């Protein structure tokens, strides 16, 4: 199925998608307030949050961009492009996890739906990681 928008219009739409300060990140920042995590630190893999003191990195993975097994729906238009792009995101996440773990970091990844459905459970997981 061809895209219903021109390339120029699609580019304009896609440019509006935020890569930082999303509503989910802002809510998460409020959730972990006081735990001394830095927002979008300059660390390999660009975690959403990290604590250099505890060597914990936190990633918030969108159900679409990171291919959530529960909620991902394959796009119907421009299938080749999207499949390649999203599969590369998944592969990159694995590479980042491996790199950080080799450097002694704990890596926590939360799906977008986990944070929305049960933020308290995510907070407990973070606090347990700090104590270990």
C-alpha positions in Angstrom: 0.0 0.0 0.0 1.5 3.3 -1.0 1.9 6.1 1.5 -1.1 8.5 1.5 1.2 11.5 2.0 3.8 13.0 -0.3 7.4 12.5 0.6 7.6 16.2 1.7 4.5 15.9 3.9 5.6 12.6 5.4 9.0 14.2 6.3 7.2 17.1 7.9 5.1 14.7 10.0 8.0 12.5 11.0 10.1 15.6 12.0 7.4 16.4 14.7 8.2 13.1 16.5 10.2 14.0 19.6 13.4 12.2 20.6 13.6 13.8 24.0 11.3 15.4 26.6 8.4 13.2 25.6 5.5 13.0 27.9 6.5 9.5 28.9 10.0 10.7 29.8 8.8 13.7 31.7 6.4 11.4 33.8 9.3 8.9 34.3 11.6 11.7 35.4 9.0 12.7 38.1 8.7 9.0 39.1 12.4 8.6 39.9 12.9 12.1 41.3 15.2 11.9 44.3 17.0 8.8 43.1 19.8 10.9 41.6 19.5 9.8 38.0 20.7 12.1 35.2 18.3 12.7 32.3 19.8 11.9 28.9 23.5 11.7 30.0 26.3 11.5 27.5 27.0 7.8 27.9 27.4 5.1 25.2 24.1 4.1 23.9 22.3 7.3 24.9 20.2 5.9 27.8 17.2 8.0 28.8 18.5 8.0 32.4 21.7 7.0 34.2 23.4 7.0 37.5 27.2 7.0 37.2 27.5 6.5 40.9 25.5 3.2 40.8 26.5 2.4 37.2 22.8 1.9 36.2 21.4 2.9 32.8 17.7 3.1 32.1 16.1 2.9 28.7 12.5 3.6 27.9 11.6 1.6 24.8 8.7 2.6 22.7 6.4 -0.3 21.7 6.6 0.8 18.1 10.2 1.8 17.7 11.7 -1.1 19.6 9.2 -3.9 18.4 7.4 -4.7 21.6 6.3 -8.4 21.4 2.9 -7.4 22.9 2.0 -4.3 21.0 4.0 -3.9 17.9 2.0 -3.6 14.7 3.9 -3.8 11.5 3.3 -0.8 9.3 1.4 -1.6 6.1 3.0 1.1 3.9 6.7 1.2 3.0 7.1 -2.2 4.6 10.7 -2.8 3.5 11.9 0.6 5.0 10.2 0.1 8.3 11.1 -3.5 8.8 14.8 -2.7 8.2 14.7 0.4 10.4 12.9 -1.2 13.4 15.0 -4.4 13.2 18.1 -2.3 13.3 16.8 -0.5 16.4 16.3 -3.9 18.1 19.8 -5.0 17.1 21.3 -1.8 18.3 19.6 -2.2 21.7 21.3 -5.6 22.1 24.7 -4.2 21.1 24.3 -1.3 23.6 23.2 -3.7 26.4 26.3 -5.9 25.8 28.7 -3.0 25.7 27.4 -1.4 28.9 27.3 -4.8 30.7 30.9 -5.5 29.7 31.8 -2.1 31.3 30.1 -3.1 34.5 26.8 -1.2 34.1 23.4 -2.6 35.0 21.0 -2.0 32.1 17.3 -1.6 32.8 14.9 -1.4 29.9 11.2 -0.6 30.4 8.6 -0.9 27.7 6.4 2.1 27.2 3.3 0.1 28.2 5.0 -1.1 31.5 5.6 2.5 32.6 2.0 3.5 31.7 0.4 0.5 33.3 2.4 0.0 36.4 5.0 2.7 37.1 5.3 1.6 40.7 6.6 -1.8 39.6 9.2 0.0 37.5 10.3 2.1 40.5 10.7 -1.0 42.6 12.9 -2.6 40.0 15.1 0.5 39.9 15.4 0.6 43.7 16.3 -3.1 43.8 19.1 -2.4 41.3 20.5 0.4 43.4 20.7 -1.9 46.4 22.5 -4.7 44.6 
